[in-house]
Amino acid sequence: MNTDYQYLVGKIQAALAAHPRTNKLDVKIMIAGGKVHLMGQTATEERRRAIAEVVAEAVPDMDVRNELTVIEIGSPCQPEDICD
């Protein structure tokens, strides 16, 4: 693996972990063809956008492809019965 590639991925991961808008460690980052691809899942569209913005600030000379998906976390369809 290329040292420059590892450095960039580490820089992006550190930015995502340290920034108060994201505090995100589980984003998969791939760099190909001068572009940063972000993959994984997040809870809201707002957080999805914030992650892409933080990455764009960390590496302003690279194109960021936000491929994160938003997963809907709702309440259960029915209450769970607990028996003693």
N, CA and C atoms as an extended XYZ file, in Angstrom:
252
Properties=species:S:1:pos:R:3:atomname:S:1:resname:S:1:resid:I:1 pbc="F F F"
N         0.842       -1.178        0.000 N   MET     1
C         0.000        0.000        0.000 CA  MET     1
C         0.886        1.239        0.000 C   MET     1
N         0.520        2.221       -0.749 N   ASN     2
C         1.271        3.441       -0.923 CA  ASN     2
C         1.268        4.278        0.364 C   ASN     2
N         2.421        4.799        0.745 N   THR     3
C         2.550        5.610        1.952 CA  THR     3
C         1.700        6.876        1.873 C   THR     3
N         1.666        7.520        0.704 N   ASP     4
C         0.850        8.722        0.529 CA  ASP     4
C        -0.628        8.403        0.750 C   ASP     4
N        -1.066        7.258        0.222 N   TYR     5
C        -2.452        6.817        0.390 CA  TYR     5
C        -2.754        6.635        1.874 C   TYR     5
N        -1.878        5.940        2.588 N   GLN     6
C        -2.069        5.700        4.014 CA  GLN     6
C        -2.099        7.010        4.795 C   GLN     6
N        -1.235        7.948        4.423 N   TYR     7
C        -1.192        9.245        5.085 CA  TYR     7
C        -2.514        9.982        4.899 C   TYR     7
N        -3.019       10.017        3.672 N   LEU     8
C        -4.276       10.714        3.395 CA  LEU     8
C        -5.450       10.088        4.137 C   LEU     8
N        -5.536        8.762        4.118 N   VAL     9
C        -6.613        8.076        4.832 CA  VAL     9
C        -6.520        8.386        6.326 C   VAL     9
N        -5.322        8.345        6.885 N   GLY    10
C        -5.130        8.663        8.297 CA  GLY    10
C        -5.508       10.101        8.623 C   GLY    10
N        -5.144       11.013        7.745 N   LYS    11
C        -5.479       12.425        7.937 CA  LYS    11
C        -6.993       12.624        7.942 C   LYS    11
N        -7.678       11.966        7.016 N   ILE    12
C        -9.136       12.084        6.939 CA  ILE    12
C        -9.802       11.453        8.163 C   ILE    12
N        -9.337       10.276        8.553 N   GLN    13
C        -9.899        9.613        9.735 CA  GLN    13
C        -9.710       10.466       10.983 C   GLN    13
N        -8.541       11.068       11.132 N   ALA    14
C        -8.274       11.925       12.293 CA  ALA    14
C        -9.197       13.145       12.290 C   ALA    14
N        -9.417       13.729       11.119 N   ALA    15
C       -10.306       14.893       11.021 CA  ALA    15
C       -11.734       14.517       11.406 C   ALA    15
N       -12.207       13.366       10.922 N   LEU    16
C       -13.561       12.922       11.253 CA  LEU    16
C       -13.715       12.613       12.740 C   LEU    16
N       -12.686       12.033       13.328 N   ALA    17
C       -12.750       11.672       14.744 CA  ALA    17
C       -12.686       12.909       15.644 C   ALA    17
N       -11.917       13.907       15.244 N   ALA    18
C       -11.686       15.068       16.099 CA  ALA    18
C       -12.738       16.159       15.962 C   ALA    18
N       -13.398       16.241       14.831 N   HIS    19
C       -14.326       17.350       14.605 CA  HIS    19
C       -15.610       17.149       15.407 C   HIS    19
N       -16.073       18.183       16.131 N   PRO    20
C       -17.270       18.035       16.968 CA  PRO    20
C       -18.557       17.755       16.183 C   PRO    20
N       -18.587       18.105       14.890 N   ARG    21
C       -19.800       17.821       14.106 CA  ARG    21
C       -19.890       16.369       13.685 C   ARG    21
N       -18.772       15.647       13.735 N   THR    22
C       -18.790       14.273       13.225 CA  THR    22
C       -18.455       13.237       14.280 C   THR    22
N       -17.326       13.373       14.951 N   ASN    23
C       -16.861       12.360       15.911 CA  ASN    23
C       -17.096       10.957       15.363 C   ASN    23
N       -16.732       10.730       14.129 N   LYS    24
C       -17.055        9.485       13.422 CA  LYS    24
C       -15.790        8.704       13.136 C   LYS    24
N       -15.776        7.452       13.515 N   LEU    25
C       -14.609        6.612       13.281 CA  LEU    25
C       -14.864        5.467       12.307 C   LEU    25
N       -16.099        5.196       11.986 N   ASP    26
C       -16.395        3.995       11.199 CA  ASP    26
C       -16.766        4.272        9.741 C   ASP    26
N       -16.254        5.340        9.174 N   VAL    27
C       -16.463        5.625        7.757 CA  VAL    27
C       -15.359        4.925        6.979 C   VAL    27
N       -15.742        4.157        5.968 N   LYS    28
C       -14.748        3.520        5.105 CA  LYS    28
C       -14.296        4.561        4.081 C   LYS    28
N       -12.988        4.720        3.969 N   ILE    29
C       -12.419        5.735        3.078 CA  ILE    29
C       -11.578        5.044        2.019 C   ILE    29
N       -11.880        5.358        0.774 N   MET    30
C       -11.097        4.810       -0.331 CA  MET    30
C       -10.680        5.987       -1.215 C   MET    30
N        -9.430        5.977       -1.633 N   ILE    31
C        -8.932        7.026       -2.512 CA  ILE    31
C        -8.575        6.388       -3.844 C   ILE    31
N        -9.208        6.895       -4.890 N   ALA    32
C        -8.960        6.356       -6.233 CA  ALA    32
C        -9.119        7.473       -7.254 C   ALA    32
N        -8.183        7.557       -8.158 N   GLY    33
C        -8.267        8.539       -9.239 CA  GLY    33
C        -8.343        9.972       -8.749 C   GLY    33
N        -7.670       10.283       -7.639 N   GLY    34
C        -7.695       11.643       -7.116 CA  GLY    34
C        -8.976       12.017       -6.407 C   GLY    34
N        -9.823       11.017       -6.124 N   LYS    35
C       -11.092       11.262       -5.452 CA  LYS    35
C       -11.138       10.494       -4.144 C   LYS    35
N       -11.810       11.082       -3.159 N   VAL    36
C       -12.030       10.424       -1.879 CA  VAL    36
C       -13.450        9.878       -1.893 C   VAL    36
N       -13.580        8.576       -1.708 N   HIS    37
C       -14.894        7.932       -1.656 CA  HIS    37
C       -15.203        7.599       -0.203 C   HIS    37
N       -16.338        8.073        0.277 N   LEU    38
C       -16.779        7.804        1.643 CA  LEU    38
C       -17.889        6.777        1.593 C   LEU    38
N       -17.721        5.679        2.325 N   MET    39
C       -18.696        4.602        2.302 CA  MET    39
C       -19.049        4.195        3.725 C   MET    39
N       -20.261        3.751        3.905 N   GLY    40
C       -20.723        3.307        5.203 CA  GLY    40
C       -22.125        3.810        5.465 C   GLY    40
N       -22.483        3.842        6.739 N   GLN    41
C       -23.824        4.257        7.129 CA  GLN    41
C       -23.746        5.314        8.215 C   GLN    41
N       -24.767        6.152        8.244 N   THR    42
C       -24.899        7.170        9.280 CA  THR    42
C       -26.368        7.361        9.591 C   THR    42
N       -26.659        8.008       10.708 N   ALA    43
C       -28.031        8.058       11.205 CA  ALA    43
C       -28.918        9.126       10.567 C   ALA    43
N       -28.337       10.246       10.110 N   THR    44
C       -29.166       11.327        9.564 CA  THR    44
C       -28.529       11.930        8.316 C   THR    44
N       -29.349       12.593        7.529 N   GLU    45
C       -28.864       13.286        6.340 CA  GLU    45
C       -27.948       14.446        6.738 C   GLU    45
N       -28.274       15.114        7.823 N   GLU    46
C       -27.439       16.219        8.310 CA  GLU    46
C       -26.033       15.736        8.652 C   GLU    46
N       -25.953       14.604        9.315 N   ARG    47
C       -24.646       14.032        9.680 CA  ARG    47
C       -23.898       13.579        8.421 C   ARG    47
N       -24.612       13.047        7.456 N   ARG    48
C       -24.017       12.620        6.176 CA  ARG    48
C       -23.337       13.806        5.504 C   ARG    48
N       -24.055       14.944        5.458 N   ARG    49
C       -23.488       16.153        4.856 CA  ARG    49
C       -22.301       16.675        5.657 C   ARG    49
N       -22.413       16.644        6.984 N   ALA    50
C       -21.326       17.142        7.837 CA  ALA    50
C       -20.054       16.332        7.630 C   ALA    50
N       -20.198       15.027        7.489 N   ILE    51
C       -19.023       14.168        7.257 CA  ILE    51
C       -18.322       14.573        5.960 C   ILE    51
N       -19.097       14.772        4.896 N   ALA    52
C       -18.507       15.169        3.611 CA  ALA    52
C       -17.850       16.545        3.709 C   ALA    52
N       -18.456       17.460        4.456 N   GLU    53
C       -17.886       18.798        4.608 CA  GLU    53
C       -16.563       18.761        5.373 C   GLU    53
N       -16.507       17.965        6.432 N   VAL    54
C       -15.276       17.862        7.218 CA  VAL    54
C       -14.161       17.255        6.364 C   VAL    54
N       -14.489       16.251        5.568 N   VAL    55
C       -13.484       15.642        4.690 CA  VAL    55
C       -13.012       16.657        3.649 C   VAL    55
N       -13.932       17.408        3.064 N   ALA    56
C       -13.558       18.414        2.066 CA  ALA    56
C       -12.649       19.482        2.671 C   ALA    56
N       -12.878       19.829        3.941 N   GLU    57
C       -12.003       20.788        4.627 CA  GLU    57
C       -10.620       20.189        4.900 C   GLU    57
N       -10.576       18.891        5.187 N   ALA    58
C        -9.303       18.227        5.501 CA  ALA    58
C        -8.427       18.058        4.268 C   ALA    58
N        -9.050       17.788        3.124 N   VAL    59
C        -8.307       17.612        1.869 CA  VAL    59
C        -8.969       18.454        0.776 C   VAL    59
N        -8.788       19.774        0.835 N   PRO    60
C        -9.505       20.674       -0.075 CA  PRO    60
C        -9.140       20.514       -1.550 C   PRO    60
N        -8.018       19.901       -1.847 N   ASP    61
C        -7.591       19.738       -3.238 CA  ASP    61
C        -8.127       18.460       -3.878 C   ASP    61
N        -8.957       17.709       -3.142 N   MET    62
C        -9.482       16.448       -3.680 CA  MET    62
C       -11.003       16.502       -3.791 C   MET    62
N       -11.526       15.796       -4.761 N   ASP    63
C       -12.966       15.671       -4.959 CA  ASP    63
C       -13.496       14.630       -3.977 C   ASP    63
N       -14.567       14.948       -3.260 N   VAL    64
C       -15.144       14.030       -2.275 CA  VAL    64
C       -16.432       13.446       -2.822 C   VAL    64
N       -16.483       12.128       -2.892 N   ARG    65
C       -17.677       11.394       -3.327 CA  ARG    65
C       -18.348       10.814       -2.099 C   ARG    65
N       -19.489       11.364       -1.742 N   ASN    66
C       -20.196       10.939       -0.541 CA  ASN    66
C       -21.139        9.792       -0.892 C   ASN    66
N       -20.725        8.581       -0.582 N   GLU    67
C       -21.523        7.394       -0.871 CA  GLU    67
C       -22.104        6.801        0.412 C   GLU    67
N       -22.154        7.611        1.461 N   LEU    68
C       -22.729        7.160        2.725 CA  LEU    68
C       -24.240        7.005        2.587 C   LEU    68
N       -24.785        6.026        3.258 N   THR    69
C       -26.238        5.846        3.255 CA  THR    69
C       -26.788        6.192        4.634 C   THR    69
N       -27.991        6.735        4.626 N   VAL    70
C       -28.662        7.088        5.872 CA  VAL    70
C       -29.558        5.919        6.254 C   VAL    70
N       -29.378        5.444        7.473 N   ILE    71
C       -30.237        4.360        7.949 CA  ILE    71
C       -31.265        4.946        8.900 C   ILE    71
N       -32.487        4.585        8.676 N   GLU    72
C       -33.580        5.062        9.515 CA  GLU    72
C       -33.664        4.192       10.759 C   GLU    72
N       -33.556        4.829       11.898 N   ILE    73
C       -33.697        4.114       13.155 CA  ILE    73
C       -34.964        4.641       13.809 C   ILE    73
N       -35.976        3.795       13.844 N   GLY    74
C       -37.249        4.215       14.414 CA  GLY    74
C       -37.590        3.394       15.636 C   GLY    74
N       -38.751        3.671       16.140 N   SER    75
C       -39.212        2.903       17.292 CA  SER    75
C       -39.690        1.535       16.821 C   SER    75
N       -39.734        0.572       17.714 N   PRO    76
C       -40.187       -0.759       17.323 CA  PRO    76
C       -41.644       -0.731       16.867 C   PRO    76
N       -42.004       -1.659       16.012 N   CYS    77
C       -43.364       -1.732       15.488 CA  CYS    77
C       -44.366       -2.064       16.594 C   CYS    77
N       -43.942       -2.860       17.526 N   GLN    78
C       -44.817       -3.226       18.635 CA  GLN    78
C       -43.988       -3.360       19.903 C   GLN    78
N       -44.615       -3.153       21.053 N   PRO    79
C       -43.842       -3.283       22.297 CA  PRO    79
C       -43.413       -4.713       22.532 C   PRO    79
N       -42.277       -4.843       23.170 N   GLU    80
C       -41.752       -6.170       23.479 CA  GLU    80
C       -42.314       -6.606       24.830 C   GLU    80
N       -42.871       -7.803       24.902 N   ASP    81
C       -43.391       -8.354       26.153 CA  ASP    81
C       -42.271       -9.078       26.866 C   ASP    81
N       -42.056       -8.724       28.117 N   ILE    82
C       -41.042       -9.383       28.920 CA  ILE    82
C       -41.752      -10.171       30.013 C   ILE    82
N       -41.482      -11.452       30.048 N   CYS    83
C       -42.115      -12.329       31.025 CA  CYS    83
C       -41.083      -12.744       32.075 C   CYS    83
N       -41.524      -12.774       33.323 N   ASP    84
C       -40.636      -13.241       34.407 CA  ASP    84
C       -40.762      -14.728       34.591 C   ASP    84
